[in-house]
Amino acid sequence: MIVLTKMNHDKFLVNHLQIECIELIPETKIVMMNRSYYLVRETADEIVRKIAEYNAKVQDIARTVRVTAQQS
């Protein structure tokens, strides 16, 4: 999950796997797969970066677990 900021400055977590699209209207609108949406302060580039960083962390953890499991 990634942390985003609503327009009122409240932070919240989003399951990035449930994001259907990102619209620029000029705010950034995150449209979820269930058609609900959030207006956020982050730019589309920032959101994509956060998703990439999260995915890299998950892959790194999985790699560490596999290496540890093989050494046992």
N, CA, C and O of each residue as an XYZ file, in Angstrom:
288
protein
N       0.849     -1.183      0.000
C       0.000      0.000      0.000
C       0.889      1.240      0.000
O       2.003      1.223      0.525
N       0.389      2.293     -0.586
C       1.156      3.536     -0.642
C       0.404      4.631      0.120
O      -0.821      4.595      0.237
N       1.156      5.595      0.632
C       0.580      6.717      1.372
C       0.352      7.880      0.408
O       1.262      8.294     -0.311
N      -0.874      8.399      0.404
C      -1.212      9.571     -0.401
C      -1.829     10.629      0.502
O      -2.169     10.355      1.653
N      -1.970     11.845     -0.030
C      -2.486     12.971      0.742
C      -3.727     13.536      0.069
O      -3.690     13.949     -1.090
N      -4.837     13.547      0.820
C      -6.068     14.150      0.302
C      -5.891     15.656      0.195
O      -4.921     16.207      0.715
N      -6.809     16.315     -0.468
C      -6.722     17.763     -0.663
C      -6.787     18.519      0.673
O      -6.270     19.633      0.765
N      -7.406     17.941      1.704
C      -7.482     18.582      3.017
C      -6.275     18.249      3.895
O      -6.280     18.524      5.095
N      -5.245     17.658      3.294
C      -3.970     17.306      3.925
C      -4.024     16.040      4.775
O      -3.024     15.698      5.406
N      -5.148     15.334      4.814
C      -5.213     14.053      5.515
C      -4.448     13.009      4.715
O      -4.592     12.923      3.496
N      -3.640     12.222      5.403
C      -2.904     11.136      4.749
C      -3.730      9.860      4.850
O      -4.442      9.648      5.832
N      -3.630      9.010      3.825
C      -4.332      7.731      3.838
C      -3.561      6.724      2.995
O      -2.712      7.090      2.183
N      -3.872      5.452      3.204
C      -3.213      4.372      2.476
C      -4.106      3.892      1.345
O      -5.324      3.794      1.498
N      -3.493      3.594      0.215
C      -4.220      3.085     -0.945
C      -3.564      1.781     -1.389
O      -2.341      1.682     -1.477
N      -4.397      0.792     -1.664
C      -3.900     -0.433     -2.272
C      -3.666     -0.128     -3.753
O      -4.615     -0.009     -4.528
N      -2.423     -0.007     -4.127
C      -2.111      0.402     -5.505
C      -2.592     -0.609     -6.542
O      -2.741     -0.263     -7.714
N      -2.835     -1.840     -6.134
C      -3.332     -2.846     -7.073
C      -4.793     -2.609     -7.441
O      -5.290     -3.194     -8.403
N      -5.482     -1.760     -6.688
C      -6.883     -1.463     -6.949
C      -7.076     -0.170     -7.749
O      -8.208      0.212     -8.044
N      -5.975      0.503     -8.102
C      -6.078      1.728     -8.902
C      -6.351      1.351    -10.352
O      -5.608      0.579    -10.957
N      -7.423      1.903    -10.895
C      -7.743      1.653    -12.304
C      -7.043      2.671    -13.200
O      -6.449      2.305    -14.215
N      -7.114      3.951    -12.824
C      -6.439      4.967    -13.625
C      -6.190      6.208    -12.776
O      -6.737      6.360    -11.683
N      -5.356      7.083    -13.309
C      -5.050      8.365    -12.680
C      -5.414      9.438    -13.690
O      -4.890      9.457    -14.804
N      -6.321     10.338    -13.296
C      -6.740     11.427    -14.176
C      -6.132     12.735    -13.682
O      -5.999     12.948    -12.477
N      -5.768     13.597    -14.604
C      -5.226     14.917    -14.279
C      -6.271     15.936    -14.697
O      -6.507     16.126    -15.890
N      -6.917     16.612    -13.706
C      -8.131     17.395    -14.031
C      -8.190     18.842    -13.554
O      -9.341     19.275    -13.619
N      -7.363     19.659    -13.128
C      -5.914     19.607    -12.997
C      -5.436     18.945    -11.710
O      -4.249     18.638    -11.597
N      -6.329     18.710    -10.721
C      -5.908     17.927     -9.569
C      -5.614     16.507    -10.035
O      -5.925     16.141    -11.168
N      -5.028     15.728     -9.173
C      -4.793     14.330     -9.491
C      -5.944     13.525     -8.915
O      -6.192     13.548     -7.710
N      -6.640     12.818     -9.783
C      -7.804     12.013     -9.391
C      -7.436     10.538     -9.542
O      -7.137     10.069    -10.640
N      -7.463      9.815     -8.417
C      -7.189      8.389     -8.419
C      -8.528      7.671     -8.540
O      -9.363      7.768     -7.641
N      -8.742      6.958     -9.629
C      -9.982      6.208     -9.825
C      -9.693      4.749     -9.502
O      -8.792      4.131    -10.070
N     -10.485      4.215     -8.568
C     -10.297      2.844     -8.119
C     -11.099      1.883     -8.992
O     -11.958      2.314     -9.762
N     -10.831      0.608     -8.879
C     -11.514     -0.403     -9.696
C     -13.009     -0.465     -9.392
O     -13.792     -0.872    -10.250
N     -13.416     -0.069     -8.187
C     -14.844     -0.078     -7.841
C     -15.526      1.242     -8.216
O     -16.672      1.486     -7.840
N     -14.810      2.085     -8.959
C     -15.281      3.384     -9.467
C     -15.302      4.496     -8.425
O     -15.672      5.623     -8.753
N     -14.915      4.218     -7.173
C     -14.761      5.323     -6.226
C     -13.483      6.069     -6.615
O     -12.666      5.547     -7.375
N     -13.311      7.270     -6.104
C     -12.124      8.037     -6.476
C     -11.676      8.925     -5.326
O     -12.431      9.197     -4.393
N     -10.434      9.367     -5.418
C      -9.833     10.276     -4.441
C      -9.135     11.394     -5.191
O      -8.460     11.151     -6.191
N      -9.297     12.616     -4.710
C      -8.493     13.734     -5.206
C      -7.313     13.866     -4.262
O      -7.486     13.968     -3.047
N      -6.119     13.864     -4.825
C      -4.911     13.873     -3.997
C      -3.962     14.986     -4.403
O      -4.043     15.525     -5.507
N      -3.070     15.317     -3.498
C      -2.095     16.382     -3.731
C      -0.890     15.916     -4.544
O      -0.242     16.736     -5.196
N      -0.577     14.633     -4.522
C       0.571     14.131     -5.261
C       0.325     14.202     -6.771
O      -0.810     14.095     -7.235
N       1.398     14.384     -7.513
C       1.305     14.356     -8.971
C       1.275     12.903     -9.448
O       1.591     11.986     -8.689
N       0.899     12.705    -10.693
C       0.900     11.354    -11.261
C       2.306     10.758    -11.214
O       2.464      9.572    -10.927
N       3.322     11.565    -11.491
C       4.704     11.069    -11.447
C       5.087     10.615    -10.040
O       5.753      9.593     -9.876
N       4.668     11.372     -9.025
C       4.961     10.983     -7.641
C       4.274      9.674     -7.278
O       4.858      8.834     -6.594
N       3.044      9.497     -7.731
C       2.302      8.276     -7.433
C       2.962      7.079     -8.109
O       3.123      6.026     -7.493
N       3.336      7.238     -9.354
C       4.020      6.154    -10.073
C       5.330      5.813     -9.374
O       5.673      4.638     -9.249
N       6.066      6.821     -8.920
C       7.322      6.581     -8.190
C       7.058      5.813     -6.891
O       7.787      4.873     -6.570
N       6.029      6.202     -6.148
C       5.700      5.513     -4.903
C       5.333      4.054     -5.167
O       5.723      3.171     -4.403
N       4.596      3.797     -6.227
C       4.232      2.426     -6.574
C       5.478      1.619     -6.937
O       5.629      0.479     -6.499
N       6.360      2.201     -7.725
C       7.596      1.518     -8.123
C       8.465      1.218     -6.900
O       9.021      0.126     -6.790
N       8.584      2.179     -5.982
C       9.376      1.967     -4.758
C       8.763      0.867     -3.900
O       9.485      0.026     -3.363
N       7.443      0.865     -3.767
C       6.772     -0.172     -2.981
C       7.005     -1.548     -3.607
O       7.340     -2.503     -2.906
N       6.827     -1.647     -4.920
C       7.042     -2.927     -5.603
C       8.480     -3.405     -5.459
O       8.718     -4.602     -5.299
N       9.438     -2.493     -5.512
C      10.839     -2.861     -5.346
C      11.088     -3.409     -3.936
O      11.826     -4.380     -3.768
N      10.472     -2.783     -2.925
C      10.616     -3.279     -1.549
C      10.042     -4.674     -1.413
O      10.659     -5.542     -0.795
N       8.867     -4.902     -1.982
C       8.220     -6.219     -1.894
C       9.079     -7.272     -2.575
O       9.269     -8.360     -2.032
N       9.599     -6.963     -3.752
C      10.442     -7.917     -4.462
C      11.721     -8.196     -3.693
O      12.193     -9.333     -3.675
N      12.292     -7.177     -3.054
C      13.511     -7.352     -2.273
C      13.250     -8.241     -1.067
O      14.069     -9.099     -0.740
N      12.117     -8.045     -0.404
C      11.760     -8.883      0.744
C      11.566    -10.322      0.288
O      12.050    -11.242      0.947
N      10.877    -10.534     -0.810
C      10.660    -11.887     -1.331
C      11.987    -12.553     -1.672
O      12.178    -13.740     -1.405
N      12.899    -11.791     -2.260
C      14.204    -12.324     -2.616
C      14.963    -12.741     -1.356
O      15.594    -13.797     -1.332
N      14.903    -11.915     -0.309
C      15.573    -12.208      0.966
C      14.995    -13.462      1.595
O      15.747    -14.301      2.090
N      13.698    -13.607      1.587
C      13.041    -14.774      2.167
C      13.452    -16.037      1.405
O      13.732    -17.063      2.025
N      13.490    -15.978      0.094
C      13.892    -17.136     -0.697
C      15.327    -17.532     -0.416
O      15.612    -18.720     -0.267
N      16.231    -16.581     -0.341
C      17.642    -16.868     -0.071
C      17.777    -17.481      1.316
O      18.497    -18.465      1.483
N      17.110    -16.927      2.298
C      17.169    -17.453      3.646
C      16.611    -18.871      3.690
O      17.183    -19.744      4.343
N      15.504    -19.102      3.001
C      14.889    -20.434      2.997
C      15.804    -21.462      2.337
O      15.838    -22.613      2.773
N      16.539    -21.081      1.307
C      17.431    -22.015      0.626
C      18.637    -22.366      1.475
O      19.172    -23.468      1.358
N      19.078    -21.450      2.328
C      20.262    -21.693      3.147
C      19.979    -22.609      4.325
O      20.909    -23.204      4.869
N      18.735    -22.737      4.730
C      18.391    -23.558      5.908
C      18.608    -25.018      5.669
O      18.365    -25.831      6.561
